[in-house]
Amino acid sequence: MDSRKARFMISISMKAGKVAAGEFAAEQAIRAGSAELVIISEDASANTKKKFRDMSAYRSVPYTEFLPKSELGALIGKGDRSSVVITDANLAREIRTLLDVENGQE
């Protein structure tokens, strides 16, 4: 896992406008079919993790857990965020490769 490069790619995704951050925006992106990768913070509640894991599995969207809320939010220039969705296929594929996400699930 190349954590430094993955962090950089998440930041680039935000600058490109290809991120839905926060529970509501992430949920909307998944339901709309625009989600390419779901990233949940490591310290998110069990309920949040289960909700996004189930939603991702149902919609066949890759899911991973990465960084604490504060760091995940800082990467995208926001406050604490427990969920981030990447909406660009190429950026999502690169981040998945860097985080070693296989077959849609970590």
C-alpha atoms as one frame of an Amber mdcrd trajectory, in Angstrom:
protein
   0.000   0.000   0.000   1.389   3.388  -0.976  -0.356   5.620   1.533   1.400
   8.847   0.554   0.453   8.580  -3.112  -3.097   7.530  -2.235  -3.462  10.642
  -0.064  -2.205  12.764  -2.959  -4.666  11.172  -5.396  -7.600  11.789  -3.031
  -6.563  15.458  -2.793  -6.273  15.685  -6.584  -9.738  14.150  -6.903 -11.172
  16.910  -4.708  -9.414  19.609  -6.707 -10.846  18.082  -9.887 -14.351  18.176
  -8.383 -14.693  14.397  -8.437 -15.449  13.863  -4.734 -18.684  13.600  -2.770
 -17.777  14.099   0.891 -19.888  13.564   3.985 -22.522  10.945   4.674 -25.395
  12.579   2.812 -23.428  13.499  -0.333 -21.704  10.108  -0.398 -25.014   8.284
  -0.036 -26.552  10.359  -2.845 -23.601   9.643  -5.168 -23.840   5.905  -4.535
 -27.593   5.854  -5.136 -27.247   7.978  -8.290 -24.754   5.489  -9.710 -21.912
   7.997  -9.996 -19.741   6.440  -7.267 -16.590   4.644  -8.405 -14.943   4.156
  -4.992 -16.242   4.508  -1.431 -13.700   5.432   1.244 -14.797   5.277   4.891
 -12.674   6.526   7.777 -11.130   3.914  10.031 -12.736   5.477  13.097 -16.260
   5.785  11.683 -19.027   4.240  13.767 -19.903   0.594  13.236 -23.329   1.658
  11.959 -21.797   3.974   9.327 -19.334   1.310   8.200 -22.099  -1.288   7.879
 -24.411   1.101   6.025 -21.787   2.020   3.428 -20.390  -1.523   3.160 -23.874
  -2.877   2.439 -24.759  -0.055   0.055 -21.467  -0.522  -1.809 -21.916  -4.273
  -2.083 -25.484  -3.884  -3.359 -24.412  -1.383  -6.034 -21.109  -3.207  -6.806
 -18.968  -0.214  -5.879 -15.484  -0.820  -4.424 -15.245  -0.026  -0.699 -12.261
   0.569   1.554 -11.427   1.987   4.965  -8.600   4.522   5.070  -7.365   7.095
   7.606  -9.107   8.636  10.631 -11.935  11.169  10.095  -9.739  14.186  10.781
  -7.083  13.184   8.235  -9.623  12.167   5.599 -11.334  15.538   5.935  -8.027
  17.414   5.857  -7.080  15.733   2.558 -10.068  17.317   0.876  -9.831  20.652
   2.661 -12.837  20.085   4.934 -13.481  19.272   8.568 -13.834  15.717   9.848
 -15.413  13.454   7.211 -16.292   9.811   7.808 -17.172   9.097   4.178 -15.741
  10.139   0.842 -16.832   8.929  -2.582 -14.645   9.254  -5.671 -16.821   9.780
  -8.763 -14.191   9.543 -11.510 -13.381   6.037 -12.801  -9.723   6.725 -13.624
  -8.936   8.420 -10.314 -10.810   5.696  -8.420  -8.897   2.958 -10.250  -5.566
   4.579  -9.365  -6.520   4.994  -5.694  -7.760   1.381  -5.552  -4.425   0.229
  -6.975  -2.474   2.269  -4.429  -4.593   0.980  -1.528  -4.600  -2.625  -2.791
  -8.399  -2.855  -2.927  -9.368  -6.081  -4.660 -12.720  -7.166  -6.095 -14.592
  -4.170  -4.771 -13.926  -4.834  -1.100 -10.939  -4.306   1.163
